[in-house]
Every structure is written in C-alpha cells, then in structure tokens.
Amino acid sequence: MRHLTVLSGGMGGAKFLQGLLHGIAAGTLPGVAPDATVTVIANTADDWWIHGLKVCPDLDTVMYTLGDGIDPERGWGRRAETWSAKEELAAYGVEPTWFGLGDRDIATHLVRTQLLDSGYPLSRVTQALCQRWLAPTYGERLTLLPMTDDRVETHVAIADPEAPSGRRAVHFQEYWVRLRAEVPAEQVVFVGLDAATPAPGVLETIATTDLLVLPPSNPVVSVGTILGVPGVRDAVRATTARVVGLSPIVGASHVRGMAEQMLTSIGVEVSAAGVGLNYGARANGGVLDGWLIDERDADQVSRLEAEGLRCAAVPLMMTDHDATAAMAAAAVSLVVDGAGPA
C-alpha cells in the first residue's frame, strides 16, 4: 500500500497520526511501503471567528503536532507560548475572555484570515500554512486537507431555565472551553453542514486511497462531521480501499475529550460496540470494514462480528509513538487480507 487516508479530529487524531507516520517510517505496518503517502482530511466544524480572526482548532492541532510545534502538555496551541495579547484584550473588557489565543498562535490566525480575506479558499490557505509546518519534514508525503472550504459550525443546545424555550445554543468552543463539557448536551446542531461541499481533493483522495482509517477521534463532532459533508459518506462506502476504525471508547468511557457527552446527546450507546455499530459495516450500508477495540472490551468482539464487522481487541492506549504505531499495524492487519499479524 502506497497511499493512506485518515479522517481526523484534533488531539486524538493528531496523536494517532504521529504513531502512524512513525510506523510507516520504521516499516512496521504490514503491507505499507516505507515511503507511503498520507492524506489527512480534518474536521473544520469546530472552527469559529474570534476577535476578527478565523481559528481552525483541529487543522492547527494536526499541523502543529506533526510539525513539532505543539504544546505537549496542553495538547493544543503553540509550545513556549505567551499570552500578552489575551491579557491586553481582557484589560479592555473584550469578550470572550474565556478563550485564549496565544501570541505565537495569533500569527497563524492572522495569516489565515488575511489570505481568506484576499479570496483564497481554506484548502489553499491550509496548503500555504503547511509549507512552514509539514513540508520541511514530510515534503509531498503528507497532505492536510480541510473537509470543506465552506463555513460549518457546531453548536450545542444546553438547558437554560431563563430562556423562553428552556434551553439555548452555544458554539462548540464555548461548550468545550468555557463549560468544559460539564453540562449535558441536549442536542448537537451542525450549522451549514447540509449545504457544504467537500474541499478540492477530498473525494478524489477517498476514491483512490489504498486504506482509509477512522482514528480514535470524537465520532460525533470530529469524524462524524467529516462524514456528514454531502458526498463524503457515499465516497467512503464506494471506495475500493478497506476502511478501518479504532474505538475512542475504552472500558465504557472516552480516554480524553467528550465522546461520552456527544454520544449521549444523539442516543448512541457509550461503548466500543456502540460506536462501531453507529458507524456500521459497509456490507450493511455503513462505512466500516473493520473495527479495532481495546482489550478491556474484548467481550464485545462477537457482537460486532455478528453485525458484519471484522473486529479485534488489542491495547489502544496511545502512550508513546511505538504503542500507537502498534495500534496502526493492528488496524492494517485486521482489514487487509494477507497483511499478517501485527
């Protein structure tokens, strides 16, 4: 296999990609060439405008992580960041004060916003930004694409006794950053998703890839929104490549993030099997050929196999690059006939 494609969210997807690329370079992924190319199709439904700047959290997290500029402790934003601009904005009383743009991070958003204002689509802007972050290390072996050039925003409905309807909608960033996902999500609404079109290269990549991977990103507000762009789900179902996913749920809970809250909001069982069955087997109209779950959830393998999914239970904690590369190798072995054991 010479071309792999990953549908990625932010932190979880970026961390998986580090291990995947590590495994490719080391030659530990069965059947995958050491010079294989990887295309990342990233979620942009978390995007929003703040202080007049276009912020793309998942695109930036993937870009910074793979470009070795991420803050490793926070898992987002720039390493060695300072916050003078944030402090000055707060001194002026400019809201929102709960969302902080670091001084180094602001440079990225300034460049992106200026290019967008000049008429360039987000896909072209992302390509330009990646010339700094990805090209020096990976050249043409790694491509980062936004799922769409169109504006899509995730909003979350939460209870509000003072609102006429008894609830109000907040932007995903407010739900995640200010509220810390600590209040129940009653509904998730993807504004603009139905009218969006896939960014240039997205459908072509899915159609021609040798393997398509759904990493352990949020299945509702990350991978789910990518699949929700009109045409993408159909392209995944139609591709001749094998499609494999890795569960973000381990032992009945998410490892990090808010998968549990988002799954609950759409009525999906919070379990490795629940997420796998929500994606569904391609043989039954879903998007997966195989689903990798953690060894702690091994008792769910037979349930998933009964629904037409190849399934295996292996360690799924991304503790380091080697462990994550082993996960990627197990995913390849699960769905690629003749790949051999991971």
N, C-alpha and C positions, 0 to 999 in steps of 0.2 A: 504494500500500500504506500502510495506516494503523496496522498493529499487527505488530511483530516480536517473536519469542521466541528467547531464547538459552539453551542448556543449558550452564551454566558451572561450571568449577572455580575455583581460586583465582587465582594470579598471572597466568597466561596468559589466562584468561577475562576477568579484570578489565581487563587492558591492552587486550584486543580491544574490550571494551565501551566504553572511553574513546574509541577511534578510531571505533567505530560511531556513538556519540552525537555525536561531533564531525562526522562526515559527514552525519548526519541534519540537524543544526542548520545546516550550511553548504549543504544542498541538493545534495550531490554524489553521493548514492546514487540511481541511476536508478530512477524509478518509486516512490520512497519519499517521502511527504509530509514537509515540514519539521517538522510538528507530530505526527509519528507517535509512538505509544506503544511502549515496550519493556518486556517482562516477562522477568526473569531467573529461571530455575529453577536453583538452585545445589545442588551436591553437599553432602551432610551426612554422608557415610560417613567423613570424616576427623575427625569430632567425637570429643571424649573429655572425661572428667571428670578434673580435676586440682585438688588442694587444696580439694576440695569445690565447685569451680566448673565449670559447663558451658561448654566452649570450642568454638566453631564456626569453625575457621580459614578455610574458603572463604567462608562467609557474611560474615564480618568483613572479609576481604580485599576482596571486592567492595564492601561497604558503605563501608569506609574509603577505598578508591581513588576511587570515584565521588563520595564526599563530601569529597574533598580533605583527608583526614586521615591518609593512609598515609605510612609512612616510604619515601621514594622510593629510597633506597639499598638497603635490605633487601628491599623489595617486599612486606613484611608488617608488621603491628603499627603502632603509632602514631608519628607524627612527633614529634620533640623528646621522646622517651621517657626516663624514668629507671627505675632498677632497684633501688630501696631495698628493696622487699618481697622480691624474689628473693634479695637478699644476706642479709636477715634470716632467711629460711627456710633458706638454706644454713648460716647460723651455728648454727641449731638442729639441723642434720643431717637436715632433712626432705627426703626424696626425692620426685620425681626432681629432681636439681639441674641436669640437662642441658636441661630445658625451662624457658625463662624467660618469665614473664608480667611485662610492664612495668607500672609503676604506673598509667599512664593507661589501658592496655588492661584492667587488672583491673576498672576501673569498669564497663566494658561487660559483663564476665562476671558481676559481682555483680548488676547489674540483671537480666540474662537469667536467672540462677539463682533470684533472688527471685521473678520472675514465673512461672517454671516451677513452683517450689515452691508458688505460690499457685493452681496448677491451669490456668494458661493454656497452650495448645499452642504449640509452637515457631513455627508460622506467625504466630500472633497476636503473640508476643513479638518476632519479627523485624519485623513491621509497626510495632510501637511504637518499636523502636530506630531504624528508618528515618525516623521523624518528625524525628529530630535530623539524620541524615546525608544523606538523599536529598530529603526533601520541600522544604526551603528552595530548592533549585536546580531540581528537576525537577517538583515538585508531583505530579500524578497521571499524568504522562507516563512515569514509571519505577516499576516494581513489582519487588520482590525477594521470591521465594518459596523456602523450603526444599523439597527434593524430597519430603520426608516429615516428618511430625510424630513418627514412631516412631524409636526408638533403633536406629541401624545403625552398626556399627564395622568398619573394615577392619583385618585382621590379616595379617601376612606371615610365612610359615614360612621359617626360615633354618637352615643347618646348625649343629649343636651336638653335638660328639663326646661330651660329658658327659651328654647327655640319653638316656634309655632308647631312644628311637626314632631317635636320631641327629640330631634336629632339634627346634627349638622355635618357638613362635609369639610374635611381638612385635606390639604395636599399631603401626599405620601411623606414628604420630608418633615412636615410638622408632626405627623403621626409617629414617625420613627425617631426623629431627633428631639423634639420638644416633649412629646408624650411618652417616648421610649417604648412604644407599643404596649403600654401597661394598662390600657383601657380596651375593652372588647371592640373589635371591628365588626360592625353590624352589616356592612356592605362595602365592596370594593368596586369602584367605577373607573373605567379606563376612558378618559375623555379624548376623543379624536381617534381612537384605535380603529373603529369600524371604517373610517374614511382614509386611513393611511395606506400607503403603497410601500412595498419593500424597497429598500435602498438599492441603488445600482450594484449588481454583483451578488446580491443575496440569493435570489432564486437560482441563478446560474451555478453558484457555489454548491448549493444543496443538491442540484441535479447531477453534478459531475464529481462530487467528492467520493472518496473510497470508503470513508467511515464517518458517521455523524454521531457526535457524543452530546448527551444532555448531562452536564456535570451536576454536582450536588448544590446547585443554586436554588433559590426560592422557586417552587413550582407554580406559584400563582402570580407574583409580581415581578419575576425575572424571566425564567424560561416561558412561563405562561403567556406573558405579554408578547414575546417574540413569536410564539406560535399563533398568537391572536392577530398578528398583522395579516390582512387578507392576502391569501395566496401562499403563505408560508406553511401552514399546516398541510395543505394539499401537496405542496412540493415535498415535504418530509414523507408523506405517505407514498408518493410516487417515485422517490429516488431509488435507484438500483443499489445504493450503498446499504450496508447494515446500519441500524440505528440502535444505540445502546445508551442507557441512562444509569446514573448512580444515585442512590437514595440520599436525600438530605436529612431523613429521619433515622435516628439511631436509638433503639431501645425506647420507642414511643415518644421521643421528643426531638426537636431540632438541636443540632450541635451549636449553632450560633445564628443569630438573626431572629426572624419572626415567622418562620414557616408554619409553626403551630397556630398562631393567631390568624394567618391568612387562610389556611386550610379550613379552620373552623368557620370562617366567615362565608365560605362557599359550600359548606356542608360536606366536606371530604374528611374521611377518617384519618386521624393523625397517626399514621403508622407507615412503615416501609411499604407494606402491601397496599395500603390506601392510596399512596401517591402513585405507585406503579400502575394500579388499576385505573386511576384517574387519567393518567397518560394513555393507557390502553395499548393492547397489542395491535400491530399493523394488520395482522391476519383477521382482526375483528373490527377494523375501522379506526384503530388508534394510531399512535406514532412510534411505538417501540417494537424492536425485535427481542431485546434482552434488557433485564433489569438487575442491577447488582445491589445487594443489600448487605448490611453488616452482619457479622457472625452472631451477634446477640439476637438477631431477628431470624435466625435460621429456621425456626418453626413456621415461618410464613412462606417458605420456598414452594411447597406443594400447592398452596392456594394460588400463587402467582402462575405456576406452571399450568394449573388447571384452566387458566384463562388465556392460554396461548403464548405466554412469555417464557423465554429461556431465563433461568434465574440461578444465581449462585450467591452464597453467603461468604464474605471474606472480611477482613479488617478494613473499615472505612474511615478511620481517623487520620486526617492529614497532618501527622505530627512532624514530618520533615519531607524533603524532596524525594528521598528514596521510598518512603512509605506511600506517598502519593503516586509515584511512578508505578509502584506495585499495584495500586488500585487501577490505574490506567491499563496496565498489562492484563489484569484480570478481566477488565471490561472488554478488551480486544478479544481475548481468548474465549469469552462467553459467546460471542456472536459470529466470529469469523471462523468458518469451518477450516480445519487443518492448521489453525494457529498454534495448537498445542497448549499445554498447561502454562499458566502464568508463573 
